[in-house]
């Protein structure tokens, strides 16, 4: 998934993690949001080496949230929500067998050599074969393959869940002001 989806879904999961803690949410909302955004993007730091490596593994991310949470307890919930929401979205892979990514690149870049270079970088550098769902117990990659249609449906589902969560939690926290 893209970084915007990671942020939106990470914030949604984080907000749901505080649904029964409205006073804590209201008091620390800004720092919680900042931690959640950073955590929802953090696993992609591995794009500098091997994308979707061990740092995308839910068990590794949960352990990291736990260790940091021991030192900074307020950070545990938003870290865990952001980290795990990232893994939840990255289990979905986009089926590019019809060359959709290149078609999108061709719209933005008219130079064929440059478009080919960008396509190669995106397809080989960013694409992955899933996530190591059970790492360190197993290095096997797991994924759910999405077509253009199902990818759009999942993206819309993420947006709808975010909108519903925002609506429901907005009404829920108004009574504590």
Secondary structure by P-SEA (a helix, b strand, c coil): ccaaaaaaaaaaaaaaaacccaaaaaacaaaaaaaaaaaaaccccccccccccccccaaaaaaaaaaaaaacccaaaaaaaaaaaaaaaaccccccccaaaaaaaaaacccaaaaaaaaaaaaccccccccccccccccbbbbbbbcaaaaaaaaaaaaaaaaaaaaaaaaaacccc
